[in-house]
Amino acid sequence: MTDPRTSERSNGESPSPAPTQPSTSTSTQAIHAGERRFRAHDSLTVPIVQTAVYTFGNTGALVEYLEERMFWDEPEREEYGRYGNPTVRAAEAKIAALEGGQDAVLVASGMAAVTSTLLLMLNSGDHLILTNECYLSTLEFCRKFLRRFGIEATVVPCGDYDALEAAIRPNTRLIFSESPTNPFMRCLDFERLTGIARRHGIKTVVDTTFATPINLRALELGVDVVIQSVTKYLAGHNDVMAGAIVGSYDVITPLRQAQAMLGSIVDPHAAYLILRGMKTLALRVARHNANGLAVARFLADHPKVRRVWYPGLESHPDHAVAVATLRGFGGVVSFEIDGDAARAHAFIDALRIPTVGPSLGGVESLISPLALMGFAQVPPEERLALGIRDELVRFCIGVEETDDLIADLAQALARI
Ligand SMILES: *Cc1c(COP(=O)(O)O)cnc(C)c1O
């Protein structure tokens, strides 16, 4: 790629594009994409450019910059920290390469990615359709917050494509969905989804945080915009928050311009942690996938476990779609302990490796009873209607040794 956006710029060095050809594997891309080959001060790693302000040598340089900006949306240098930063741009270019998108914008959190995308792609009087297993904050934003701007949302059951098509109105502009979903790991049939959207001239936005670009490249399956909570697998170490929006220049350029106003930018230090985390993305996701499948199979065979939701199991309602679209099934396994809340809590408390906490996608395993974590604010009847029973446990598996995790589950189940 010769696009300047893929190279970090500084000190007038000659640009040297990184190997981001489509033929390189995601593993190689995760390490090299988005980074220029020779960097400032001969540093191997992308420098953290910790500045809010970029200076001009003289007024002539300023005039030249302004002229460049008239012809290019993004000139070859930065002006002010809210408009751009070289460390952030390297992280954005790496994410774009991994997703197979033309461009990506990095924002302060996954929710900032969701809200800024929806605010930019929808106008007052528009209608959008969401699938019901979306991230709760996303659902709340669409159902309550967007209504203040005269934007209506219809929620349809995930996996019901007839209901999805029936919900389309003349003013429907956007379909928002997730794949795999939280906590039941429903997986989208992208052919059906994008087929419906295309027939009606509607854009599709899909949050593929649970899959990562290693397991799923939704842009290649016809989706218009992909959203990632970078906080999860991409950064991967439970130590930084960010979100990404990936797509074509038509979508991303206006989003980048809006971002200069909306202001939910990522700090250069956070961008560095994301770049560093992404170097091992393919390795980590391979381990998450292996751990997920092994744990799901172990739990499915255990007499004290009532039911397991994992798309890699044949018993999962979307197993066929998952096999057709995913390159791995991820590290999240949801299951019900055969018993009540007290028994599920006793099981969780008997575990030695995972700790109780929200989130997913980091190297450390995390576990939670979902009725108390993430869904605690939902009234009990509504929670039950969503299928969130008190004994439902979500295990967000890290990259620990598979046998250690299985042994830990076995000893905890033996104690209840
Ligand atoms: C965590 C998460 C989000 C929100 O991301 P933050 O970085 O926490 O703002 C959105 N979508 C999904 C699927 C998530 O798991």
The ligand as an SDF file (V2000), in Angstrom:
LIG
                    3D

 15 15  0  0  0  0  0  0  0  0999 V2000
  -17.2490   -4.2440   25.6280 C   0  0  0  0  0  0  0  0  0  0  0  0
  -18.0750   -4.1690   24.4170 C   0  0  0  0  0  0  0  0  0  0  0  0
  -18.4860   -2.9450   23.8880 C   0  0  0  0  0  0  0  0  0  0  0  0
  -18.1390   -1.6350   24.5490 C   0  0  0  0  0  0  0  0  0  0  0  0
  -16.7610   -1.4240   24.5280 O   0  0  0  0  0  0  0  0  0  0  0  0
  -16.0230   -0.4670   25.6060 P   0  0  0  0  0  0  0  0  0  0  0  0
  -14.6150   -0.4800   25.1180 O   0  0  0  0  0  0  0  0  0  0  0  0
  -16.2390   -1.1030   26.9410 O   0  0  0  0  0  0  0  0  0  0  0  0
  -16.6980    0.8540   25.5040 O   0  0  0  0  0  0  0  0  0  0  0  0
  -19.2360   -2.9450   22.7380 C   0  0  0  0  0  0  0  0  0  0  0  0
  -19.5640   -4.1040   22.1190 N   0  0  0  0  0  0  0  0  0  0  0  0
  -19.1980   -5.3020   22.5990 C   0  0  0  0  0  0  0  0  0  0  0  0
  -19.6130   -6.5270   21.8740 C   0  0  0  0  0  0  0  0  0  0  0  0
  -18.4390   -5.3790   23.7580 C   0  0  0  0  0  0  0  0  0  0  0  0
  -18.0740   -6.5770   24.2340 O   0  0  0  0  0  0  0  0  0  0  0  0
  1  2  1  0
  2  3  1  0
  2 14  2  0
  3  4  1  0
  3 10  2  0
  4  5  1  0
  5  6  1  0
  6  7  2  0
  6  8  1  0
  6  9  1  0
 10 11  1  0
 11 12  2  0
 12 13  1  0
 12 14  1  0
 14 15  1  0
M  END
$$$$
